[in-house]
Amino acid sequence: MRLPKEYVDIYRQYLKFINDVKKEVKYIKRREKFISKIEDVNNSTLNLESDIDDEESISKNIQGKPKNRIYRFGNGDSYIGKMIDNKMNGNGTYTFTNNEGSIVEYTGEFKDDMKHGMGVHMFGNGNIYTGTFENDFMSNIGQMNYKSEDEYIGNWENGQKHGQGIYKWRDGSLYIGEFRKSKMEGKGVCYDSNQNLIYEGEWKNNNIHGQGKYIWGNGKWYVGEFVQGKKHGYGTFYLNDRLAYEGTWKFDKPCIFNRGLDEIFSLKL
């Protein structure tokens, strides 16, 4: 089974934007190679630890305009790009080593020392984010490629997955739907690694929760209420494409008079 066209189109729209970001970052990286060659020739890399108070040398070139160059900070961090009023602005790359000794790098747009606009952020744990930022946070449309080989592409807000998005596990299974504060929450559908629909309905806190339909295949499915991933409430169960049970459920088991069937059968008459 193939994914419905509407979901394929959504993914392609997201991916088109991500590819535009990658093109912009590729351009920035190509320009930085040229800057590095010039700096090597002139041996003019600026050491901000000693020259940070020299605003004229930091912010302006001979024509009085901001200049792209390499800046090295006293703590070992480095920045290639423009500094305006001693702050990173425009396109550039900032690199540093985190507390675990891993290299962290951001290439993209800056505004007053913050990631702002399109860019790529390589985290120390191996995750890579490509997309947009607002005031240093991942925001709007972005793609996170996880070290685990999982992938998320979709909407972000204040550094968290929020809004419509697509999460793909390394085995190829998919969740397509709503996210709230990085959790699957709202309405969404789930497909297995062979792109067979296995669930459509409501979610809460990364769990099936609310009204929905769960499909096992081979004529077996359940339609009704779920609580934290379990059939709970009123629902209908089908087996071999035929109605097998309709009524209330209690934590995945049919329930009569608020008792599970095993409880009823175990009663002493």
N, C-alpha and C positions, 0 to 999 in steps of 0.2 A: 504493500500500500504506500502511495506517495502522500506527502503532506499537502493539504489543501492549498490552492494557489494563493489565497489571501495571506497565508503565513509565509510562503516563499517570497511574495512581493514585499512584505514588511521587512524580512531579513535583508533583501537586496537593497532596499532604501537605506537601512542602517549602514550596510556595508559600503554603499557608495559614498556616504559621508565620511566613514572611517578611512577609505582610500584617499579621499581629498586631504585629510589630516596627514596621512603618511607622505603624500607628495610634498606638502608644505614642510614637513620635518626633514625630508630628504634634501630639499633645497637649502634649508638652514645648515645641515651637516656639510653639504658641498661647499657652502660659503665659508664655514669654519675651517675647513681644510686649507683654503686659500689664506685665511687670516693666520693660521698656524705657521704656514710657510713664510709669510711676511715677517712674523714675529721672530722666527728662527734666524732669518737673514739679518734683521736689524738688532736682534738681541734686546728687544725693548719691552719684554713682558713686565707689566706693572706689579710691584709688590705692595699690596694695600696695607700691610702691617706697618710699613714705614712711610708710605705716601698718602695715606687715607685722608689727611687734612689738606692735601694739595688739590682742591676742587677743580682748579683750572686744568690740571694734567689729567684728571680722571674723566671729566665730563666733556671736554671740547678738544677738537683738533685745531689746526691752523685757521680753518675757515670759521671757527666758532660753532661748529655743529657736533652733536654727539658722534663718537667714533667707536666702531667695532674693534675690540681688541681682547686680549687674554688678561684676566685678573686672577691673581693667586692670593688667597687669604692666609692669615697667620695660623689658622686652625687646620690648614691642609685642604680646605675647600677650593674649588676653582670655578670660574665663570668666563664664558666666551660670549661677548655681546656688547651692548651699549649700557653705559651708566649715565643716568641723568639725576643730578642733585644727590649723588652718592647712592642711588637706588637702581636696581636692575629694571630696565624698561625696553620694550621691543622684543625682537627675536633673539634667542640665545640658548646656551646649554649650561646648566649648573650641575656640578658633580661633587659628591662628598662620600665619606665612609661612615656608616652608622655604627652604633655601639657594639654590634655583633661582628664588626670587621668587614661587612659586605658593602660593595659599591652601590650607591644610589645615584641615578641620573635622570634629569628632566631636560628635554629639548622642546622648545616651543615658545609661546608668547608669554611675556612678563608684563606686569604693571605694578610699579612701586614695590619691588621685591617679592611679589606674589605671582604664582602661576595663574594666568588669566588669559583665556582664549584657547586656541588649538595647541595641542602638544602631545608628547609621549613621555610617560613616566615609567622608568624601570625601577621596581622596588628591590630592596635587598633580599627579599625572600624568593625572588625569581618571577614574581607576577609582573605583567606588563600591561599598563593602561594606555589606550590610545583614544583621544577624544577631546572634549572641551573641559575647561576649568573656569570657575568663578571665584575670585578672592581666595585662591589657593586650594579650593575643593573641587573634586570631580563633579561635574554638573552638566545638565542637558544630555546630549547623546555621547555615548562612549562605549568602548569595548575593553573588557578585562580578559586577558589570556592568563590563566592560572598555571602555576608550576605543575599542578596535578594533571594538566591537559584539559581541564574543564574550561568553558568559555561562557562569558555573559556579554550580551550586546543589547543596548537599549538605553533607557532613560536613567539619569542620576540626579540626585539633589543633595547638596551639602555632604558630598563624599560617600553617599549611600545609594544603592540601587533603589530607585523609587519611580513608580509609574509603569508604563508598558515596557516589557523586555522579554528576551529569550535567553534561557539558561540551557547550555548543552553540556552533558556529562561526557567524560572521555569514552564511554562505551557507545555513544551516539544517541542515547535517550534524551528527550527534550521536555522542557517546561516552557510554555508560551502563555504569557498573561500578565497580571498585575503584581507589582512589588510595592511594599511599604517598609521603609527603613531597612532595606536589604533582605527582607523576608518575603517569601511567596505568600501574598495575602490579597484577597479579592477574588476575581474570577480568572480562571486559567484552565488550560488543557495540558495533558501530559501524554507523550508518545514514547513507546519503547524503542530499542535500538534498531528495530526493523520498520520503524515509522508507523506502527499500528497504534491507534488511539486506545489508551487504557483508562483515562479518566478525563471527564470534563465537568466543571462545576466550581464550587466555592472553596477557598483556601484560607487558612489563618495560621500565622506563625510557622510557616513551612509545612503545615499539615493539611490534609483533606479535612475540611470542616464546613458544615452547612449542607446545602442542597447540592446533589451531584449524581453522576452516573459513573459506575466503575465497571469495566469490561474485562473479563478474563479470556474471552475468545471461545470458540467452539460452542456458541449458543448459550453462554453463561454470563449473566450480568445482573447488576443491582442498581436500582434507581430509588433514591430517597435521601434520608438525612444521615449525616456523618458527624461524629464528634472526635476530634483529635485522631483522625485516621481510621476510626472504627465505625462500622454500621451501628447507628444508635439513634433511636427515634422511630419514625414511621417510614417504611420502605417496602419495595417490591423486589422479589428475587426470582430470576428466570433461570431455568436449567433445560438444556437441549431445546432452546427457543420456546419453552412452555412455562407458564406461570407455575412456580413451585411453592411460593409463600408470599403472602401479602399481609402486613400487619406491623406490629411494633418490634423493635430490636433493642437489645441491651448488650453493649460492648461486643458486637460482631455475632451475637446469637439471637435467634428468634425468641420473643418474649411474650408470655401470656399472663395476664393479671400481675404484671411486674415481676414475673419469675421466668428464668430461663427454662428451656425444655428439659435440660438435665436435672434442674432442681425439681421440676414437676414429676419426672419419671422416678426420681429417687425418693419421693415422698412415700411413707408407709401408709397404706390404706387400712 
